[in-house]
Amino acid sequence: MGSLVGWTAEAFGALRHNLHWMGWNLFLAVVPLALSVWLFRPHRPRTFFWWLVACIWLAFLPNAPYVLTDIIHLIDETRDGHYSAWVIGLVLIPEYIVFILSGFLAYVVSLIYLGRYLKSLQLKRWVLPVELTLHALSAVGVYLGRFVRLNSWDIVTGLRGVVAELLEVLAAKQPLLVIAITFAIITTLYYALKVICLALYSYWQRSDLDVPGLTARTEK
C-alpha cells in the first residue's frame, strides 16, 4: 500500500511539474487554430481587419509545430534519474504524446481550414504551394523560437532584432541545415496527419455531423 501511495505521489508530481509550461505552449499552439476558424470561413470578406488578423495568425502559426521540439524535455527527464521507469512509461511518455499530438494537430487543422478557404476562392492549385511555404516559414520560426528564444510578439516589440537574428541565421550553414530538417519533419507529419483528419471528417459528414467552417461551399 505504501509503495502504491508513493508511486501515485510521484506520478502526480511529474504531471504537476510539466503542467504549467505544457499548458502555456499548448495555448500558444491553439491560438492560430482559433484564429483560422474565423479567418477562413468561406466567402469571408478580406477587409483591413481580416488582413490584420491574418498577420497575427501567421506570426503565431509556428507555435503549433514548435511543440515537436519539446521532446527534448522528455529526454532530459528520462536521463536525470529523478523518476522511476514506471512513471516514465505510464505517465510522462503518454503525457508528452498527448501534448505534442494536440499541439501539432492544431497546426494541421489550421492549414486544412486555409486550404478549404482557398478552394472556396477557386484557388485549389495554390493549396500545395501555400502549404509548403508555410511549412518553410514555420521551420524558420521554430528555429528562432527554440535556439534564439524569440517569441511571436517580438515581431511587434522588437522587429529590428528579429530581422537581425533572421539574417544571421540565413547566413550560417548549420542553422539552415537544422531548418531544412525541421521543414522535412513538419512536412512529413503534416501530410500524414492531414490524411487522417480528412478521413475522419469524411466519416463525420457521412454521419451527418457538422464541423463548423470545414464544410466546403463554392459559388455556382
Secondary structure, 3 states (H helix, E strand, C coil): CHHHHHHHHHHHHHHHHHHHHHHHHHHHHHHHHHHHHHHCCCCCCCCHHHHHHHHHHHHHCCHHHHHHHHHHHHHHHHHCCCCCHHHHHHHHHHHHHHHHHHHHHHHHHHHHHHHHHHHHCCCHHHHHHHHHHHHHHHHHHHHHHHCCCCCCCHHHHCHHHHHHHHHHHHCCHHHHHHHHHHHHHHHHHHHHHHHHHHHHHHHHHHCCCCCCCCCCCCCC
